Amino acid sequence: MQTTLPHHDIVLLGIGHTNAHVLRKWKMSPIDNARLTCISNASLATYSGMLPGVLAGQYEPQSMEIDLVRLCAAAGARLIIDDVQEIDADAQRLLFSERAAVRFDVLSIGIGSVPQCTGVEFADDMLLPIKPMQSFLARLNQRLDAITRRNSSGPVHIVVVGGGVGGVEIAMCLPSRLHKMFGDRGFALTLITGAEVIAKGTLPKTERLVRHELERRQVTVLTEKRVKRVDGEGVILDDDRRISADLVLWATSATAPPLLRKLGLPADEQGFLLTESTLKTCSDLPIFAVGDAGTIAKQRTAKAGVYAVRQGPILWENLQRILDQRPLRNYTPQKDFLKLLNCGNGAGIAEYKKFSFHGKWCWRLKDRIDSRFMKMYQDYLRIEMPSMETDPQQPMRCAGCGGKVGGSVLSRVLNRLEIPSNQHVLLGLDQPDDAAVIQPPGGRPITVTADFFAAPLDDPYLVGRISALNSASDVFAVGGKALAALALATIPVGKPRQQEQLLYELLAGSLDEFRKMDATLIGGHTIEGPQTTIGFTVLADQGLKEIRTKGKLVAGDLLVLTKPLGSGVLLAAHMEAQCQADWMEKLVETMLLSNADAASLIDEFDIAALTDVTGFGLAGHCLEMLRASGVAAKISLASIPLLPGVRELCGNGKESTLAPANRVAEEEMKVLGSSYTSAGYRALFDPQTSGGLLLGVSQDKVSDVLRRLEGQSDVPATVIGQVVEKKTPQRFITVVESDDFL
């Protein structure tokens, strides 16, 4: 099926209520000839309306989370997790501190607001801002745990600064959590606001209901008091009164994020972007500002989520209209709306028009509205578009190294070829290894390898980085030092501007990694094709030292794996919007972990045999080492490290499309016990993209090797097996469940 690059780039900066509506609509019906890119500083978006309920223990934390990795995958949208530093308005580009710039034809800015801190001194890390919301709960738990460790007796003193609706909801719901954590130890909670009233903007009766609920929880309320300093013992007010505190939660009124002030766009006195009633900024640029990030000129509405929700349909239509050069629709803010506050005890407070209510029915109504809202954004099922060119009975083919041709096919082809020998080839197909080594007449040995794959992710810059590391890994495995690379890229058909941007991001990402190796890009070749592919021919200096190959294992060596397994099944799951955000985070982190550090230990610890684990899986690559060395191995499933999510996915029968072909290795394996169905066993055949190294290390040096590799990632290098004498002609690998033999 031929892929064509879209004509237009729509970019959503920040995934708040309004931009999230566009993403959901895109999932149901994408805009023709356009690509949607979502940029967020986190892979999870959080619905603030449910945070108080989570604090009170009424919801699990995941109830308020939108998994942007899965939602974007389901919608066919591109997701970039990074912080935008500024906007190049003339070129219509978003600029980052490190990664390549991203171009837009139309941009919607919805990065929300931040708490007001102007004029306040912060001399201690006691302060805990509510925002960013997606990390608040984790930060709160860390601080509360630290308080418990620091002082295990006496009541805990917590101050909430900010008496708006958000602040009072936290003050009403937090006691439930504190009771569970501190029990008989007790706690004291103080709410401070600079306003004359609490829950500002609500009716007097609503405020009285809120005050009554706070009194029931013995929350001390201080109005018309401003915090001028936070230090290691608490807060100092503007009248120099000190309020002791172990933790200060900052939930003050909203102000503009620093980025908005750097854009050079028209803004109000608080720094929020001024917009027309169409939500388009008051500039000639195709930029919209929505939710808290925008302020409609000559109108003043509170920074509240209910307005952002109503803006969603208007933004969705105006994005299409601006691309079609049609008149834009106006957004008219509602004059009044239903306010619902969670009391944290099964009751709630409601306000509508001139009426205020209190009772359990108010909480049930809020729960129903919030749950229904979240359900719309937690639907991660892909909506497949029918096509005459695809067979619905065939699964999507995996990309990355999971898209390789099966090893048995490659082996049979090489056996059929008559490849002439050459005196200048020191390591070639007569002794296949991770890379080839040649020595020109009178010259030094040169290592050469080539590797490329179909893009496994929708972020070209990230794909370029992964491809560079994956290609160079073969060089590291034979002990070479990368010098230069030739790019091999396939770019889908499209307008030159779109092709240029795609190729630029791919190569910019790869160059960032090659620079770290002290290597550079010296050329390459590009063609148009059905899908994006990228890879490199890497040239390296082998030097005059001994070439490290796969075939020098000896009985007694321990097998050390430097990275966890599972990238193949995780990338396969991502294609079906089943790879969770936290799984994706660890997957990307692992794929971006260079094998250079592990390879640097080769000479120091005299590691004679090694290989990198990529498309043919751990079993396939281990077999290559064992065959070449004439030995066998025992592998412990209990010792094999797996990436987060792999056990769950394998348990549900998920696997890469290359995994069945990799199971040809089973013909040379013996499995003890009932291991066939375990996740660890399935992972033996999982194709790895930018996988780790498999090292054969002598027993007397393995402790030092592991110690040196200990800090490279959260999942350290691991001993997974031992080399033994080969006694059975047909069996190279014996798989056992435990690690008792190690």
N, C-alpha and C positions, 0 to 999 in steps of 0.2 A: 504494500500500500504506500503510495507516494505521499509524503508529508510536505506541505507548503507552509513557509513562514508567514505569519499574519502580517497585515498591512499596518496595523495600529497597535501601540502599546498603552494599555491602561494600567496605571500604577496606584495601588492603595497604600498609603503610608500610615501605619497604625491600624489595628483592627478593633476599633471600638464598635458601638452599636450601629452607627450608620454605614461604615465600610463593611462591617460583617453582613449587613443586609445585601449589599452588592455581591459579596462572595457567595451567599446562599442563592441568590437569583441566578448568578453565573452557573452554579452547579445544575440548576434546572434547565437553563436555556442560555448558552454562551452567546455573546455578541459576535456576529459574523465578521470574519477578517480581522479579529482583534485578539490580543493575548492579554491575560490578566496577571499582573505581578503583585503579590502581597509582601510588604516589608514590615517586619515586626522585630522588636528587640528581645522577644521571647517566643518560644514555640507553643506556649499556652496562653490563651486569652481568658480573662476572668470576668465573670458577671458580678459586679459589685453588689447588686441587689440581694444576692444570696450569702454574702460574706457574714453578716450578722447571724444568720441561721447556722452557718458552719461553726462559728465561734460558740454558739449555744449548744452545739451537738445535735441539732435537728437534721443536718445534712452531712453526708460524707464530703470531703474536700473536692472530689472529682465531680460532684454534682454541679459546681459552679464553674467548671473549667470547659473551655472549648479547645479541643486538640487541633491546632492550626495545621500541623503536619498532615493529619488524616483528612481534615476538611478540604485543604487545598488539593491534596491528591485526588479526593473524590470529585472535586469540581474541575479538575484539569487545569488548575491555576499554579503559577510558579510562586514558591515561597522562599524569601530571603530573610535569614535571621541575622540582623546586624543593626548597627546604629548609624543613621544618616547624619553627616556632619554639617552639610550645607547643600544648597541648591544652586546650580549653575543655570540661571534663568534664561540667558541668551541661547544656550545650547540645549535647554530643556533636559538637564541631566541631574540625577541625584548623586552626590559625592560622599564617599565613605573614607574612613581614616586609612584603610589598607586595601580593601577589595576594589575591583574595577567599577567605574561609574556605570549607572543604569539610566538609560534614556527613557523618556516618556513622551507620549503625544497628548495625554491628559492625565492629570494627577489629582487625587483626592487626599487631603491631609486630615487625618483624624487621630492625632496622637494624644488627645485629651488635655488634661491640666495637671498641675502639681500643687501641693500644699503651699500656702503663703508662709514664708520664713523671713521676710525682709525685716532687718533691724534686730534680729534675735541672735545672741551669741551662743554658740554650741562648743563647749569645752570638753565634752565627754561623749563616749559612744553609747551613752544611756538612751539617746533619742532613737525612736523607731517610727519613721514615717509610714503612713498607711500605704502610700504609693511608692513603688509600683505594686499594684494590687496582686498580680499573679505570684509574687514571691512573699507577700506579707505573712501568710500563715506559717511558712517555713521559718521566716525570720523571727516571728513571734515565739514559736516553739523553741528555737535555739536560745533566745534571750531568757525565756522562763526556765528552761533547763539550767542555764548558767546561773540564774538567781538561786535555784535550789542547791546547786553544787557550792555556791559561794557562801550561802548562809542557810542552814537547814532548820533554824528555829526563829520564832517570832513572826509576826504578820508581814505580808508582802505589801508594799505601797506602790500603787500604780496611778499615774496621772494621765488623763485623756485631755489633750489640748484641742479645742474646737468644739463649739456647741451647736453646730448645724445639725441637720437631720442625720447625716452620716455619723457624726460624733456621738449623738445621743443614742442611736441604735447600737453602736459598739458598747457604750456604757451600760445599756440595758441587757445586752446579750453576753458580754464577757464574763460576768459573775458565774454563770453556769460552768464555764470552762475552768475558772479559777477554783471553784469549789472542788471539782474533780482532781485538780492538780495538787492543791495545797491542803485540802481536808480540814482537820482540826487546827492547823497552823493559822488559818485565817488570812484575811487580806483587807486592805483599805483602798477604796477607789474614789478618786477625785476628778470632777469634770470642770474645766476652766474655759471660759469664753470671754472675749472682749466685748460682746454685744450685751445689750440690756436684758435680753431674753434668751432662752434656749430654744432650739428648733426654729430659728428665725425664718420667717416667711410663712409660718403656719398660723392658724387662728388662735386666739387667746385660749379657747377651750382645749384645743389640741395641746397647747403648751402646758396647761394645767394637768392634763392626762399624763403627759410625759413626765412632768415633775413628780406626780404621784407614784409612777412606776419607779423612778429613780430613788425616791424616798423609801419605797418598799425594799429596795436592794441596798439601802444605807449608803448610797452614793452621795458624796459631798459635792454640791454645786456652787461654783463661784462665778458670778457674772460681773461684767464690766471690769475684768482683770486681764491684763495682758502679760504674757511671759516675755521677759527681756533677756533671760539667760538660763541655760541648762548646764549644770555641772555634775560632778560625780556624786553629789548627795541629793540632787533633786532639781527643782525649778525656783527661780527668783522672779517675783512678779514686779510690775512697774511701780508698786508702792514699797519695794524692797522686802516684802514678806517672803519668807522661804517656805516651800512646801516640800517636805521630804518625799523621796521617791526612789524605788528600785528600778523603775522603767517608766519612760514617758512616751506615750503614743501620740503622734502628731497628725491631727485630722482637721486642720484649719481650712479656711475658705480657699477657693481655687485661684491660681494665678497661671500665667502662660509658661509652658516649658521653655527652657533657654533656646532651643532650636528655632522656635518661631520668631524670636527676636533677631536671629541671624539671617533670615531669609531675604530681607530687603523688600518685603511686601507690605502694603498698607496695614496698619494695626491700630487697635484701640489703646487707651491709656494703660491697660494691664498687659499689653503685649499680644493679645489674641488677634488673629487675622480678621480684618474687616472684609465682609462679603456683601454682595448684593442679595436681594431676596431670592435669587436663583441658587444660592449657596456658592456661586463662583466668586473668587476673590476680586476685590476692587482693583484689578490690574488688567492688562491686555493679555495676560498669559492664561493658558487653559488649565488653571489650577482652582480646585474647589477646597474649601475648608469647612469641615462638618463637626458636629458634636461640640464638645467644649472648646475645640481648637479655633472655632470661628465665632464671630459676633456679627450679626446682621446690622449694617449701618442704619442708624436712626431707630433701631429697636433695641430693647434691653430685656432679655429673658434670663432666668436663672440658669446656671450651669447644671442641668439636670438631665439624666438619661432619657426621660420620657420625650424630651424634645428631639434628642438624637435618633430615637427609634422612629419618630414620625418623619424625620428627614430622609430616611432610607429610600422609600419609593421615589421621592423627588430626585435624589441623587442618581438612582439607577436609570431613570428616564433621561435625565440631563446628560449623563455620560454618553448615551446614544445620540442624543440630539446634537451635542457639540461636535461629535465626529461626523455627523451627517450635515452639519452647518445649518441646523434648523433652530428656530427661536427656543429659548430655554423656558421651562416652567418655573413659576414662583412658588416658594414655600411660605405658608402662613402659619406661624406658631399658634397652637391652641391657647385659648385664653385661660382655661382652667383644666386641671387634671386631677385624677384620683391619687391621693397620697396614702401610702400604706407603710406603717412602721412595725417592725418585728419587736415584740417585748421580750422574746427569748424564753418564755415560759408557757408557750401554747396559746398565748393571747396576742392581740395586735391592736394597733390604733389606726383608724381610718379617718380621712378628711376629704370631703367633696363639696365643692361650692361653699355654702355657709354652715355646713354641718360637720360635726366631729363625733366619732363613735369609738367604743372600746369593747373588746370581747374576743372570744375564741373564733367567732365567724370571720372577724377581720384577718386573723392569722391564716385561716383556711383559704380565704379569698386570695391573700397575697401568695400563699404557697401554690395555689392552682395557677395563678397568672405567671409566676416565676418559673414553675416547672414546665408549663406549656411553652414559654418563651425559649427555655434552654433546650427543650426537646427538638426544636427546629434546627438548632445549631450543633446538636450532638448526633445527627443522622449522617453517618459517614459512608453510606452505601453509594457506590458509583452509579450514575445514570448513563448506561452505555448508549452511544449514538449508533443507530443502524447503519451498516455500510454494505454495499454490494461486493466490496473487495476483500472482506474478511470472512473467515469461516467461524461462526459462533461456537462450533464444537471444539475448536482448538484454543488452548490457553494462550495468553499473551506470552511471547518469548521474553525471557529474561535478558537484561542488558548487563553492563559491567562484564566481569570475567565469567558470569553465569551465561553469557552468550557465546562462549567458545564452542567450537566443534569438538565433539567427544574425542577423548584420548585414543580410543580403539580405532576410530576412523583415521586419525592422524598417523598412528603407528602403521596401519596397513598400507597407507599411501607411501610412507617413507621406505617401507620394505620393498615396494614395487619399483621404486626409482633406482636407477643406476647413477649414483653420484660419484664423480671422479674425485680421487684424492688430490691433495695439493700440499706441497711441502711447506707452504707459508701458513697453513691452518694448524694451529697448535691444539685447538679444541673445537671440534665441529660435529657433524652428524654421525661420524663413525663412533663417537662417544658422546651422545646427546646430553647436554647440560643446560643450565639456566641461560647461559650466554655463550657466544662463540668468542674465541681468542685467535687473532691472526698476528703474524709478525712480518711486516714488509721487509724486503731485502735490505739488510743493514740497519733496520730500525728497531724500535722498542715494541714489545707486544701491545696490541690494542684490543680491548674488549668491545664487542658489538652485540647489541640485542635490539629487538623490535617488539613492541606490544601496543595494541590499541583495542578499544571496545566501544560499543554503542553506549551513549550517555545514560547512566543508571539513575540520574537525578535531573531535576528540571532547572538547576542553577548552573549555568555554563562556567562561571568562575570557579565554583567549587569542584565541578567535574574536571576542569583543567588542572587543578591542584592534585586531585586524586590520581588522574591519569599520569602526571609527571612522576609521582611517587611510585605508582605501580610499575611504570616502565623502567625506572631506575633501579627497582628492587632486584632485578636479575643481575645487574652489574654489581650491586653490593654483595650478592650471594656468591660470586666467584672472586671476591676480594679486590675488585677494580674501583677506581675513583672516576666518577662521571666528569667529563670535560665539556661535552656539547651534545645537542640533540637536534634531530630533524623531525618536524611535525608532520603527521599524517592525519588529515581531517576531511570529513565528509559533511557538507553543509546542505540542508534542504533548500529546495527552490524557493525563491522569494525576491522581494525588492532588494536592490543592492544595499540600501541603508540598513535593512534588517539583517542581511547576511553579514555585513561589516560588523554590526554590533555583536552578533553571536560569535563570530570568529575572534573578535577583539577580547571578549570576556573569557573564552576558552584559553587563548594564548596568554592573556594577562595572568590568569590563575596559575598556569603551568610555569610561567617565568618566575613568579614569586617563589615557587618551590625549587626551581633550578638554581636560582641565585643563592639559596641556602646551601646548595651543594657545591658552590663555586663553579657552576656550569652555566652554559648559555645556550640560546637557541640560534642555530646557524642557517636554517632554511627549512625546506619541507615541500609538501605537495597538498593541494586541496582540490576536491571535486564536489560536484553536486550529487546528491543521492537521496534515498528515501528517508533516512533518519540521521540524526547527528551522531557522528563517531569521532573519536579523538584518540591519538596515541603518538608514540615517538620511537624513532630509532635513536638509541643512546650510544654514544661513543665514549670510551673510558680508557684511562691509562692503567694498564695492568702492571706496569713496572717490571722489574726483573725478579720479583719474588715468586714463590711457588704458587701455581694456580690452585685455588680451592675448588674442589669438585664434589659431586654427590657421592662418588664411589670410594670413599676412604673410611667408611665406618668399620669399627672393629668390635668384636664381642666384649661386652662390659661397658661400653659407652652408654651414657644416659641421653635420652632424646628430650631436648628442651624446646618448647614452643613459646615464641615471644609475644604472640597476640592471641586473644580469644577468637573462637570460631563463630560463624553464623551470619556473615554478611550476605551470603547468597539468599538464604531464606528470608532475611529481613528486607532485602531489596525486592524480592518477589512479593512479599506482603505489602510493601509500599506501593507497588503497581496497582494493588487492589484496595488501597486506602486502609490497610490493616496494621500498619506499622505505627505504634504509638509515639507520641512526641518524645518521651523520655528514652524510648528505645532508639529512635533516630538520632538523638543527641549523642549517645554513646557510640553508635555505629559510625557516625561521621568523625567523631573524635578518634576512633580507632583507625579508620581508613586514612586519616591525615597524620598518623604517627609514622614517621619515617623509619625505615629499617637501617638507616645509616649508623645509628648508635650501636645497635646490636652487632652489625657487621664490623664495627671498629674494634671489637674484642677478638676477632679472628686470630690475628697475629699474637696478641698479648697472651692469650690462653691456648694457643696452638690448636685451634678448632679445625680439625682436618676435613670434616665433611659437613655440608649444609646445603639447604635449598630453600627457596621461598615458596610459600603455600598460596597458590592462586586458584586458577580455574578448575583443575582436576581434583581439588579437595585434599584434605590432609592424608587420606588413605592413598590416593593416587600418587601424590608427590613423595610420600614416605616409601611406597613401593619402588619408585624410581631409584631412591637412594639404596634400598636394600638389594635390589637386583644388581646394581652397578658394583656393590661392595661384596656380594656373595654371602650375605649374612641374613639373619631374621630378626624379629623384634617382638616383644610383648608390649602391648599398649593398654593402659588403664583408663577405662571410661570415667572412673571416679575422679581422675586427675585432669581431664580435659576441660579447660576454661571455656565458657560460653558467654556470648554477649547477652545483655538483658533482652528478654522477649523470645529467645530462641526455644526455650523449653516449652513455652505456651504454644508457639506456632507449630513446632514439630509435633506436639501432642494433638494438635488439630489437623494433622496431615498435610500441613503446608510445606512445600519444598520448591527449590529452584528448578527450572526446566532442564538444567544440565545434570541435576542430581541423579536421575535414573541412568544416564550414560556413565556417570562416574562409578556406579555400582558394579561395573565390570570388575572392579578391584576385588569384589567378594570372592571371585574364583581363586584368589591366592591368599585368602584369609581363613582363619579358624576362629570361631566365636564360642567362648565358654559361657555357660549360664544362659539366662533368658534376656540377653541384652539387645536383641534385634529391634525391639520396639522403643528403646530408650532414646531420649533426645541426644544424648552423647554419641550414641551409635550412628544415628542419622546424620549428625554433624560431621562425621568422618568423610562423608561424600558431598558435603556442601561446598560449592565453588566459592572461593574467597576473592573479593576485589580488594586490592592493596592489602593482602594478608601479611602475616608475620613470617619469620624465618623459623625453620626447623633445624636445630643444631645438634650435632653429635658431639657431646662433651665428655671427656674422661671424668671418672668418678671423683678423682682427687681435686678437680678444678671446678666442679659444678657449683659448689657453694659460693665461690667467688664470682662466678659468672652471674648467678641469680642475684647476688647482692648488688652488682653493678647495674643490673637491669631493673632493680626494684622500683625505682622512682619514675620510670618512663610513662606509666599509666596507672589507672585505678585497678586494672587487672594485670598483675605482674607476670613476668615470664614464669613458666611452670614446667617441671619435669613430668612428662606424660608417659614415658616408657623406657625400656632398656633394650639395647642390642644384645642378641644371643647368637650362639652358633646355629647354623641352619642344618636341621636334621631331616626335614620332610621336603622332598623335591617340589611339591606343589603348594606349599604353605610358607609364605614369607612373614605374615603378620598373625599373631595370636592376640585376640581381644579378650580381656578379662574385665570384670566389673570393679574389682577393688584394686588398691595400690599396694597390697601386702608384699609383693615381690620386690618393690623398689627399696 
